[in-house]
Amino acid sequence: MDRSIQQVLRELDPEGACLLAEHGVVTRAELLARAAAWGPQLHAGLRVALDGLSPLRFVEAVTALDGRVEGLLPLPASLDASARDSLLAAGRCNAVLSESGRLEMRGWDAAGVAAEPGPTAWLLATSGTTGVPKLVSHTLASLTRTVVRGTDRAAAFTWGLLYDPARFAGLQVTLQALLSGSPLVVAQASDLESQVAALLRHPVNALSGTPSLWRRLLMDGRLDHCDLRQITLGGEIVDQAILDALRSRYPQARITHIYASTEAGTGFSVKDGRAGFPAAWLDDPAAPVGLRIDARGHLLIRAPLRAGGEEVGRRTDPEGYLDTEDRVAVAGDRVVFRGRASGAINVGGNKVQPEEVELCLRELAGVWDVRVQAARSSILGNLVAAEVLAAPGADQPALRQAIQRHARATLPAWQVPAVIRFVETLDVTPAGKADRVAR
């Protein structure tokens, strides 16, 4: 039987700091006491949706419920009502927990049967940008397969939370901190301004974010004086430019690129400071996980602990390899990421990966960040449009010309941006990724 969150916490120093929040410090003993108070509400057969909880309430809830309920469905606060209702039905949830801390039963009578300890199914919504999110079923063991627990090194970290903990990336940071014995800094709100304020209030030395979030933090500059010792990136393509920028700004930090997804769980990590991962890992039994590239250029992954659910089953072959739907290519001794298969733009019958165009444009010194998306065209159906965040002090007219020259010299004609707009900021999705939805 998998150990629950409570069982792991009881093995750590009870007076150690667990959560660092605006109102103060929550120790493990205090967190366990709060979790124990939930006992009278828990009954056999509960499948609980955690509906848009604040980070503090979320940590309390998962500590109380893991190992005591049949299923847990974290619902991000950003979900619209239709997606929320669909996921509640798909997860067969018979109770909903809101910020008030009370369980709302959904047409179900617990009949007074007390909950017995046992493994909990963690039902996580995929973070796709199109259609209704689908559910993937994990166990605590599959979610925390790569978590380093209870070591002196892990306990020396203070983690910051830049994600909604109900999303896969946020849940990974939350569980890493909880189960390793590291304090976790949480903000009351999910906007970047509140999060940065919390990180400055309780100085962190370990932080995880998407490349899009890291570019925003580097440009913001307020975290420059944080003594970061662990920097983690994931969720998007990690290019050499962002790795080099982080190494320059935080030379004392270990920089880790993690490949993970809701469907695959945490697959592998790369710590050598180079984009992509070693090509030698392909079909190598000694590699961290099984890795292959199929005929379409999709990365396939086989992890020791697999998630379940219809979506995972649909994408898993008879040998247990999951189609990640990420396009990759071998370049010398590396495998580099090219973009999501589902995100291609159709330009006059030619497919354009937005991420490939972005990687090309970020090679220019005056381009701090860029987002590529489709722009409607009456002739070609779509054109490639680039929103560019220029580096401070850049000459924008000259930079526009440099972008056009570089793109034409580097990319096929159909991938060259037909529209270039300079912007003050680039939107990100609630998952911290570049928002490519055309508006």
C-alpha positions, 0 to 999 in steps of 0.5 A: 500500500502506498504511504499517504501524505500524512504518514510521510509527514509524521516521519519528519520533524514536527516543528519544522516549517511546512508552509510560509504564508502571508500570515506566518509559518505553519509547522508540520505538527499544525498541518497534521492537527488541521488534517486530523480535524477533518475526520468526522467529515470523511466517509467511505466511497468519497470522491472529492473535487477540490474546487479552486482552492487557495494554496493554503487550503489546498495543502491542508485538504490533500494532507487530510484526504490523501489515503482517506478518500477514494478519489481526489479531483483538483480543479484549477480556479481558472476552469470555466463552468462547463469544463468544471461540470464535465470534469465533476461528472467524468470523475464521478465526484460525490462531494465538492470542497470549496474554500470554506472548508466544508464538503458539499455532498452531491446527491449522495448519502454516506450512510455514516460509514467511516472512511478506512485508510487506503490508496487514493486515486488522484484524478488530474485534468490535462492542460490542453488548450483546445476542447474540454480537459480529460482526466488522467488517474495517478497514485501518490506513488506515480506522482512522486516517483522522482521526489527526493525525500527526507535528505539533508539536501532536500531539507535545505531548500525553501521552495516557491510556488508559481503555479496553481497547485491544482495543476500538474506542475503546481502539484509537483512543486507542492508534493516535492516540498511537502514530502522532502521536508522543504518549506513551501512559500505560498501567496494568497492570490495566483497573480504574478505580482502577489507571487513575487511579493511572497517570494521576497517576503520569505526568500526562496532558494528553489523555484520552478517555472515554465520558460515563459515565466522565467523570462518574465521574472528575469525581465522583472528583475526583483528576484535577482538578489535571491540566492537561488540554489535550485532552478527548475524548468518545464512545461514548454520547450527549454531552449539554450537561450533561457538556460544561458540567461539563467546561468548568467543571472544565477551562477550558483544555482543548479539548473534542471530541465524536467520533462513531465506532463499530466499523462506521462507523469515526471519522465526525466530530468536534464542537468547538463546545461544543454537544451534537449536531452542526450540522443544516447538515451533513446532505446537505452535500457540504462536511461532514466525511462524508456524513450523512443521516436516514432515515424511521425517524429513524436517522442514516446516514453515508458515510465516505471509507474504509469498513469491510468485513464482513457486518454492514457490508454488511447495513446499507449502502445502494447509495449507500454510506450505513451505517445507524448504528442511532442515533436522531436528531432535528433540533432547531433548528440541531442534530441531537441524538441520542436513543438506540440503536434496539435499546435501546428499552423496550416499556412497554404497547406504547409504546417508551421510549428509556432515553437520552431519560429520562436526558437529562431527569433529568440536567437536575435540579441534584441528579442527578449521573448516572442509568441507566434500564433495564427493570423487569419488570411482570406487567401492562405487560410492562416498567416504566421504572426509574431508578437515580440517583446523587445529587450530593454533599449532595443531599437524597434524599427531596426529590430523589425528589419533584423527579424525579417532578415534572420527569418528569411535566411533561416526559415522556409518561406511559409514559416517567415512571420508575415505580421510582426507586432511589438508588445509590452507583455506576453500573455501566459495561460493559467498553466504558465505557458505561452497563450497561443489562442488567437483573439 
